[in-house]
Amino acid sequence: MMDLSQKPYPHGPGIECWDTKILELASDSTWVYWNEGADSMLVPPHFWLALAASAKPDRKMEDGSRILIATMTFKVEGSWSCEELTIDTCWWPPSSRLQFGSGVRPAYTYIPRQLLPITRGIGIPGGSLDCPFPESRHTNGTFQSEGKFRAYVDDCGVVSWVYVDYPLPPGISDAQVVFTTPPGSRYADGHVVYTVADHCQHGGDIWLWLANNVVNGPVAWCDFEVFLSNNPPRLNLPESVFTLVDQTVELEISVSDLDSDSLEIVWDGFWHEPDSLQPPTNPPFYDGGNPGLLTWLPTQADSGFWICSFSATDVCGAVHTHRVTIFVGTLVCGDCIEDTLIDLGDLLYLLNYVYKGGPSPVPPCRGDVNCDAVVDLGDMLHLISYLYKSGPAPCFVCCAGVPARTYSRPDLTH
């Protein structure tokens, strides 16, 4: 489309530029040069228009004159491809640069080349955007994506920006792109920096959009997946504790969490097995710390099995519960001569009892070194292994909470 409404060459009232020839687009999409009724067909993709203007003596063109011949507007429809349009001045077919002279002596030749040739991309440039690979986080904090995003734009455009689309997925409070290769060319890349404010949420997709310098809006997009998770707390407690009456129990309680969450420890209860209604003689005490300490001084009446229960909760509400069994004994199993030591004297005492009819340990369960409810050769072998071969120590609960057990000298007649 050519706009001549400005009448660039008026030569007087009612007189317009008097030698103007233009090209028009025919219905068959072939450019035609119109010259006094004679058509001259040109071969695409090169098309051209001719504008000729002559100045009359009343309006001479002087050296350095700038003349607006026409304004040309090109409209592209139905195309998403990238094409290039170049405007230049030349003879047709192209043989040399276009020239024109002043027509008077002395003759000057002018070559209109200011700002020419000029090439512009037309059409709608597309592009592609690759997001970083998915990743997982289980702690709060600010992170940089492990991989890069990569943006590409077609030939007739450049990357103008890559940006984060809001809203963000649950648990992520902020996200932005940090360029490694900045915009301004056909390629750009960089990382996504995001803040995990609540890893108790599930996370999701952070959407990235690509914009170029031509299209008003995004030309490509991708989703960067960030999965959030929570690791539950873990109480650091033993399965069981062994003690004797009138000896203070000190139970250390601590909790760990891979997510570095703030944690709460609760002492859930303390009871006797099997009689949960039996209260301890001296109530135990827990200082409530992390790490913390539970202390208890059992008495003769507290012999047997006790359960101590704790639970830990993190900020996400995940709970870990652990029960410790406390065995309270009244004596040292294997200490047959009651000198608070386990040595060769106890082994000889047990040998005399089992094979020579010697006196029984008091009570007999004291000699049940392996806690199988029988005092026999197995207990002596257990003591030999412990004393001379670095074997396991005597069991602890030979007499704890089992008053119904009956211990007797084994039958050696067979």
C-alpha positions as CSV (number, residue, x, y, z in Angstrom):
1,M,0.0,0.0,0.0
2,M,1.4,3.4,-1.0
3,D,0.3,6.7,0.5
4,L,0.6,9.7,-1.8
5,S,-1.9,11.8,0.2
6,Q,0.9,14.2,1.2
7,K,1.2,15.3,-2.5
8,P,5.0,15.5,-2.2
9,Y,5.4,17.4,-5.5
10,P,3.0,20.2,-5.8
11,H,4.0,22.6,-8.6
12,G,1.3,25.1,-8.1
13,P,-2.4,25.3,-7.2
14,G,-4.2,22.1,-8.3
15,I,-1.1,20.6,-9.9
16,E,0.2,17.4,-8.4
17,C,3.4,15.5,-9.2
18,W,3.1,14.9,-12.9
19,D,5.0,11.8,-13.7
20,T,4.2,9.1,-11.1
21,K,4.1,5.4,-11.9
22,I,3.3,2.7,-9.3
23,L,3.0,-1.1,-9.1
24,E,-0.2,-2.7,-7.9
25,L,-0.9,-6.3,-6.7
26,A,-3.2,-8.0,-9.2
27,S,-5.7,-10.7,-8.2
28,D,-3.4,-13.4,-9.2
29,S,-0.8,-12.2,-6.7
30,T,1.6,-11.2,-9.5
31,W,3.1,-7.8,-9.4
32,V,2.4,-5.8,-12.4
33,Y,4.0,-2.6,-13.6
34,W,1.4,-0.2,-15.0
35,N,2.7,2.1,-17.7
36,E,0.1,3.8,-19.9
37,G,-2.0,0.7,-20.3
38,A,0.9,-1.7,-21.1
39,D,1.5,-4.5,-18.6
40,S,4.9,-6.0,-17.9
41,M,5.0,-9.2,-15.8
42,L,7.7,-9.6,-13.2
43,V,8.7,-12.9,-11.6
44,P,8.3,-13.3,-7.8
45,P,9.7,-13.1,-5.3
46,H,11.3,-9.9,-6.6
47,F,8.7,-7.2,-6.9
48,W,9.2,-3.5,-7.3
49,L,7.5,-0.2,-7.7
50,A,8.6,2.8,-9.7
51,L,8.1,6.3,-8.5
52,A,9.4,9.0,-10.8
53,A,9.1,12.7,-10.1
54,S,10.2,15.7,-12.1
55,A,10.5,19.2,-10.7
56,K,9.3,22.1,-12.7
57,P,11.4,25.3,-12.9
58,D,9.2,26.8,-10.2
59,R,10.3,24.2,-7.7
60,K,13.9,23.2,-8.2
61,M,15.6,20.5,-6.3
62,E,18.8,21.8,-4.8
63,D,21.8,20.0,-3.6
64,G,21.0,18.2,-0.4
65,S,17.2,18.3,-0.9
66,R,15.3,15.6,0.9
67,I,12.2,14.6,-1.0
68,L,9.4,12.4,0.4
69,I,8.3,10.3,-2.5
70,A,5.9,7.9,-0.7
71,T,5.2,6.0,2.4
72,M,4.9,2.2,1.8
73,T,3.2,-0.2,4.2
74,F,3.5,-3.9,3.8
75,K,0.8,-6.2,5.3
76,V,1.5,-9.9,5.8
77,E,-1.6,-12.1,6.3
78,G,-1.9,-15.8,7.1
79,S,1.8,-16.5,7.7
80,W,3.5,-17.5,10.9
81,S,6.9,-17.9,9.1
82,C,9.8,-15.6,9.2
83,E,10.6,-13.7,5.9
84,E,12.9,-10.8,5.2
85,L,12.0,-7.7,3.2
86,T,14.8,-5.6,1.7
87,I,14.3,-2.2,0.2
88,D,16.9,-0.7,-2.1
89,T,17.2,1.6,-5.1
90,C,18.4,0.2,-8.5
91,W,17.5,-0.2,-12.1
92,W,15.3,-3.1,-13.1
93,P,16.4,-5.7,-13.8
94,P,19.2,-5.0,-11.3
95,S,22.3,-3.8,-13.2
96,S,23.5,-0.8,-11.4
97,R,22.6,1.7,-8.8
98,L,19.8,4.0,-9.5
99,Q,21.0,7.5,-10.5
100,F,19.4,10.7,-11.6
101,G,20.7,14.0,-12.8
102,S,19.8,17.6,-12.4
103,G,19.1,18.1,-16.1
104,V,20.9,21.4,-16.4
105,R,24.5,22.4,-16.9
106,P,26.7,21.6,-15.1
107,A,25.2,18.1,-14.8
108,Y,25.2,16.4,-11.4
109,T,24.5,12.8,-10.8
110,Y,22.7,11.8,-7.6
111,I,22.7,8.3,-6.1
112,P,19.9,8.0,-3.4
113,R,21.6,5.6,-1.0
114,Q,21.0,7.2,2.4
115,L,20.0,4.5,4.9
116,L,19.8,2.0,2.1
117,P,19.6,-0.9,1.6
118,I,17.3,-1.6,4.6
119,T,16.3,-5.2,5.6
120,R,13.5,-6.0,8.0
121,G,12.0,-9.3,9.2
122,I,8.4,-9.7,8.5
123,G,5.9,-12.4,9.6
124,I,5.6,-13.7,13.1
125,P,8.8,-15.3,14.5
126,G,8.2,-18.3,16.6
127,G,10.5,-19.8,19.2
128,S,11.1,-22.6,21.6
129,L,11.8,-22.8,25.3
130,D,13.3,-25.7,27.2
131,C,13.0,-25.8,31.0
132,P,15.4,-27.2,33.5
133,F,14.9,-30.9,34.5
134,P,12.5,-31.6,37.4
135,E,14.0,-31.5,40.9
136,S,12.9,-32.2,44.5
137,R,13.3,-30.2,47.7
138,H,12.6,-31.2,51.3
139,T,13.8,-28.1,53.1
140,N,12.8,-24.4,53.1
141,G,15.2,-21.9,51.6
142,T,16.2,-20.3,48.3
143,F,17.6,-22.5,45.6
144,Q,19.0,-22.3,42.0
145,S,17.8,-24.8,39.5
146,E,20.3,-27.5,38.9
147,G,19.8,-27.3,35.2
148,K,19.4,-24.4,32.7
149,F,16.5,-23.1,30.7
150,R,17.3,-22.5,27.0
151,A,15.4,-20.1,24.7
152,Y,15.5,-19.9,20.9
153,V,13.8,-17.5,18.5
154,D,13.5,-17.8,14.7
155,D,15.7,-15.8,12.3
156,C,13.5,-12.7,12.1
157,G,13.4,-12.0,15.8
158,V,15.5,-12.0,19.0
159,V,14.9,-13.1,22.6
160,S,13.6,-10.1,24.4
161,W,12.9,-11.8,27.8
162,V,12.2,-15.0,29.6
163,Y,9.9,-14.5,32.6
164,V,8.1,-16.5,35.3
165,D,4.3,-16.7,35.1
166,Y,2.3,-16.4,38.3
167,P,0.7,-17.8,40.5
168,L,3.4,-20.1,41.7
169,P,2.7,-23.7,42.9
170,P,1.9,-24.3,46.6
171,G,4.9,-24.0,48.9
172,I,6.9,-21.8,46.6
173,S,6.8,-18.0,47.4
174,D,9.1,-16.5,44.8
175,A,10.7,-17.4,41.5
176,Q,12.7,-15.5,38.9
177,V,15.1,-16.1,36.0
178,V,18.8,-15.3,36.2
179,F,20.4,-15.2,32.8
180,T,23.8,-16.7,31.9
181,T,23.5,-15.8,28.2
182,P,21.5,-12.6,28.2
183,P,18.6,-11.6,25.9
184,G,19.2,-9.6,22.7
185,S,20.1,-12.4,20.3
186,R,18.3,-15.4,18.9
187,Y,19.5,-17.5,21.9
188,A,19.5,-17.0,25.7
189,D,19.9,-19.3,28.7
190,G,20.1,-19.2,32.5
191,H,18.8,-20.6,35.8
192,V,15.6,-20.3,37.8
193,V,16.0,-19.1,41.3
194,Y,13.1,-19.9,43.6
195,T,12.2,-19.8,47.3
196,V,10.6,-22.7,49.1
197,A,8.6,-21.1,51.9
198,D,6.7,-24.3,53.0
199,H,8.1,-27.7,52.0
200,C,5.1,-29.2,53.8
201,Q,3.2,-28.4,50.5
202,H,3.5,-30.5,47.4
203,G,5.0,-28.0,45.0
204,G,4.3,-28.2,41.3
205,D,5.0,-26.5,38.0
206,I,6.8,-23.1,37.7
207,W,5.8,-21.8,34.2
208,L,8.3,-20.0,32.1
209,W,7.3,-17.8,29.1
210,L,9.4,-16.6,26.2
211,A,8.9,-13.2,24.6
212,N,10.6,-11.9,21.4
213,N,10.9,-8.5,19.9
214,V,8.1,-8.8,17.4
215,V,5.1,-10.5,19.0
216,N,3.1,-8.8,21.7
217,G,2.9,-11.8,24.1
218,P,4.6,-15.1,24.7
219,V,5.7,-17.2,21.7
220,A,6.7,-20.3,23.8
221,W,6.4,-21.7,27.3
222,C,7.5,-24.6,29.4
223,D,6.9,-25.9,32.9
224,F,9.8,-26.4,35.4
225,E,8.6,-29.0,38.0
226,V,9.7,-28.6,41.6
227,F,8.4,-31.4,43.9
228,L,8.3,-30.6,47.6
229,S,8.3,-33.3,50.3
230,N,8.8,-33.7,54.1
231,N,10.9,-36.3,55.9
232,P,9.4,-37.2,59.3
233,P,11.4,-36.8,62.5
234,R,13.3,-39.6,64.1
235,L,13.6,-40.2,67.8
236,N,17.0,-41.4,68.9
237,L,16.2,-43.9,71.6
238,P,17.2,-47.5,72.4
239,E,14.7,-50.4,72.2
240,S,15.4,-51.4,75.8
241,V,17.3,-50.4,79.0
242,F,18.4,-52.7,81.8
243,T,18.9,-51.6,85.4
244,L,18.8,-52.9,88.9
245,V,16.7,-51.8,91.8
246,D,18.1,-48.8,93.7
247,Q,20.1,-47.8,90.7
248,T,19.2,-44.5,88.9
249,V,18.1,-44.9,85.3
250,E,19.3,-42.1,83.0
251,L,17.6,-42.2,79.6
252,E,18.8,-39.7,77.0
253,I,16.2,-38.5,74.5
254,S,16.9,-36.7,71.3
255,V,15.3,-36.3,67.9
256,S,16.8,-35.7,64.4
257,D,15.2,-34.4,61.2
258,L,16.7,-34.4,57.7
259,D,14.8,-31.3,56.8
260,S,16.2,-29.3,59.8
261,D,12.6,-28.6,60.9
262,S,11.7,-27.2,64.3
263,L,10.6,-30.2,66.5
264,E,8.6,-30.9,69.6
265,I,9.1,-33.9,71.9
266,V,6.3,-35.1,74.1
267,W,6.6,-37.7,76.9
268,D,3.5,-39.7,76.3
269,G,3.5,-42.1,79.3
270,F,5.2,-44.4,81.7
271,W,3.5,-47.7,82.8
272,H,4.2,-51.2,84.2
273,E,3.7,-54.4,82.2
274,P,1.5,-56.3,82.5
275,D,-0.2,-54.2,85.2
276,S,-0.5,-50.8,83.6
277,L,-2.3,-49.5,86.8
278,Q,0.7,-50.1,89.0
279,P,2.4,-46.7,89.7
280,P,6.1,-46.5,90.1
281,T,7.4,-46.0,93.6
282,N,9.4,-42.9,92.6
283,P,7.9,-41.1,89.7
284,P,10.4,-40.6,86.8
285,F,11.3,-37.0,85.7
286,Y,11.9,-35.7,82.2
287,D,13.4,-32.3,81.7
288,G,11.7,-31.7,78.3
289,G,14.8,-30.9,76.3
290,N,16.1,-31.9,72.9
291,P,18.4,-33.6,73.8
292,G,16.7,-34.3,77.0
293,L,17.1,-36.6,80.0
294,L,14.7,-38.9,81.8
295,T,15.8,-40.1,85.3
296,W,14.2,-42.7,87.5
297,L,15.2,-44.5,90.7
298,P,13.4,-47.9,90.9
299,T,12.9,-49.8,94.1
300,Q,12.4,-53.4,95.0
301,A,8.7,-53.0,94.4
302,D,9.4,-51.8,90.8
303,S,11.1,-54.9,89.6
304,G,9.8,-56.1,86.2
305,F,9.1,-54.5,82.9
306,W,8.2,-50.8,82.4
307,I,7.3,-49.0,79.2
308,C,8.3,-45.4,78.5
309,S,6.8,-43.8,75.5
310,F,7.8,-40.6,73.6
311,S,6.7,-38.9,70.4
312,A,8.2,-36.2,68.2
313,T,6.4,-33.9,65.8
314,D,7.8,-31.6,63.1
315,V,6.3,-28.4,61.6
316,C,4.5,-30.4,58.9
317,G,2.7,-32.5,61.5
318,A,4.6,-35.7,60.9
319,V,4.9,-37.8,64.0
320,H,7.3,-40.5,65.2
321,T,6.5,-42.5,68.3
322,H,8.9,-44.7,70.1
323,R,8.6,-46.9,73.2
324,V,11.5,-48.0,75.4
325,T,11.2,-51.1,77.5
326,I,13.0,-50.7,80.9
327,F,13.9,-54.0,82.6
328,V,14.3,-53.6,86.4
329,G,16.2,-56.6,88.0
330,T,16.7,-57.4,91.6
331,L,20.0,-59.1,91.2
332,V,22.9,-59.8,88.7
333,C,22.2,-62.9,86.7
334,G,25.2,-65.3,87.0
335,D,26.4,-63.8,90.3
336,C,25.9,-67.1,92.1
337,I,28.0,-66.3,95.1
338,E,26.4,-62.8,95.5
339,D,29.6,-60.7,95.5
340,T,28.3,-58.4,92.7
341,L,31.0,-59.9,90.4
342,I,30.8,-62.5,87.7
343,D,34.0,-64.5,87.6
344,L,35.5,-68.0,88.0
345,G,34.0,-68.4,91.4
346,D,30.5,-68.1,90.0
347,L,31.3,-70.7,87.3
348,L,32.6,-73.2,89.9
349,Y,29.6,-72.6,92.2
350,L,27.3,-73.3,89.3
351,L,29.3,-76.4,88.3
352,N,29.1,-77.7,91.9
353,Y,25.3,-77.1,92.0
354,V,24.5,-78.8,88.6
355,Y,26.8,-81.8,88.8
356,K,27.8,-82.4,92.4
357,G,24.6,-81.7,94.3
358,G,26.0,-78.5,95.8
359,P,23.9,-75.7,97.2
360,S,21.5,-73.8,94.9
361,P,22.0,-70.1,94.0
362,V,19.7,-67.9,96.0
363,P,17.3,-67.6,94.4
364,P,17.9,-70.4,91.9
365,C,17.0,-68.0,89.0
366,R,20.3,-66.2,89.7
367,G,22.0,-69.1,88.0
368,D,19.9,-68.9,84.8
369,V,22.6,-67.1,82.9
370,N,21.0,-67.5,79.5
371,C,17.4,-66.8,80.7
372,D,15.8,-70.0,79.3
373,A,14.1,-70.8,82.7
374,V,16.4,-73.8,83.3
375,V,19.7,-73.9,85.2
376,D,21.9,-76.4,83.4
377,L,25.0,-77.0,81.2
378,G,23.9,-74.2,78.8
379,D,24.3,-71.7,81.6
380,M,27.8,-72.9,82.4
381,L,28.8,-72.8,78.7
382,H,27.4,-69.2,78.5
383,L,29.6,-68.2,81.5
384,I,32.7,-69.8,80.0
385,S,32.1,-68.0,76.6
386,Y,31.6,-64.7,78.4
387,L,34.6,-65.0,80.8
388,Y,37.2,-66.5,78.4
389,K,36.0,-66.0,74.8
390,S,34.5,-62.5,74.8
391,G,31.1,-63.9,74.3
392,P,27.8,-62.2,75.2
393,A,27.2,-61.1,78.8
394,P,24.7,-63.0,81.0
395,C,21.1,-62.1,80.4
396,F,19.6,-59.4,82.6
397,V,16.1,-60.5,83.4
398,C,16.6,-64.0,84.8
399,C,14.7,-63.0,87.9
400,A,12.9,-59.8,86.8
401,G,9.1,-59.9,87.0
402,V,8.9,-63.7,86.7
403,P,8.1,-65.0,90.3
404,A,6.1,-67.9,88.9
405,R,9.2,-69.5,87.4
406,T,10.4,-72.7,89.1
407,Y,14.1,-73.4,88.9
408,S,15.4,-76.8,89.9
409,R,18.5,-78.9,89.5
410,P,18.5,-80.7,86.1
411,D,17.9,-84.4,85.9
412,L,21.3,-86.1,85.3
413,T,20.2,-89.7,85.7
414,H,19.9,-90.3,82.0
